[in-house]
Amino acid sequence: MANNVCFTPGARTYWHTHERGQILTVTMGYGLVCSKGQEPRRLQVGDVVHVPAGETHWHGATNGTVMAHTAISMGKTSWHDELKQEEYDQAQTSAK
């Protein structure tokens, strides 16, 4: 399934997994992506991210910008816990 998703500043997904993985292609703005247990990564227009099957992750806009991406999600998506505000705030400063 392919979706075009636009995040307003500060908006992000819950933690989630995809049965057979996901591919994100950033089409506008700046954002973040983070897999459980890893450092958050900054995203910008043109970045392509592959999230492996079953990997728990989240993604969304930064605090000050919108971010849009095309998301190709393969297989079932399973939604988990909400990303805590403290986790999101920390990602803003620690993302590479």
N, C-alpha and C positions, 0 to 999 in steps of 0.2 A: 504494500500500500504506500502511495506517495502523497504527501501533504505539504502545502506551503503554509508555514506558520510564522506569525509576526508577534513578537514579544514587546510590550511596552517597557519603558525603563523600570528595572527592578523585578520584572516578571520572570518566572522560571517554572520548570516542571517539578513534580514530585520525583523522588527516587523511583526508578523503574528499570525493567529489563525487557528485552525483546528475544523471543524464542530463537530466531535465527539471525539476530544482529540488526544493526541500523547504520545507515549512511546519512550524514548531515552535510549539506552544502550551504554555506553562508552566502546570502544574496544581498543583505543590507545591514549596515550598522556594525556594532561590536557586541560580543557576548562572552559567555563562559561555558565550559563543559567540564564535568568532573566525574570520574569513576571512583567508586568506593575504595578507600585506602590509597588513592593516588592524589597527586597535587593537581589543583584546578589549572585549566589551560585557557588562555585568552583566545578569542576567535575574532576574525575580521572577514570582510568580503573576500570571497574566493577560497577560503579555507574549506577543506573537505575532511571530515572526520569519520572513521570507521569504528563503530562500537561492536565488539565481538558478541556473539550469541551468549545470552545469559548474564552479561556483565551489568551490574547495578550501577546506574549513573543518573545524572541530571544535566540539564542545559537550559540556558535562558539569556536574557539581556543583562548588560551591566546596569549599575544604578543610574547612570546618566545618559544612556542612549537606548534607542530601539535596536532590535536585532531581528532579522527575518532569515529563515532558512528553509530549504527544501529537505524534508525528512523522508527517507525511504526506509520503512520499517518492515522487516521480514518476519512473518509468523506472528504469533500472539504477543501483545504487549501486556505485561503484568505491572500494575501500579503498586507502589509500596508507600512508605512513610513520607510525610511532608518534609521538605528540606527546611531545617530550622533556620530562623533568621540569623542566629549567631554563625552558623555554618556558611550561609550566603555572604554575610558581612566579611567573614574571614577570607573567603574565596576572592573577594574584591581586592584585597591587599596582597594575598600570597600567590595569585595566578601568575604564571610565566608566559 
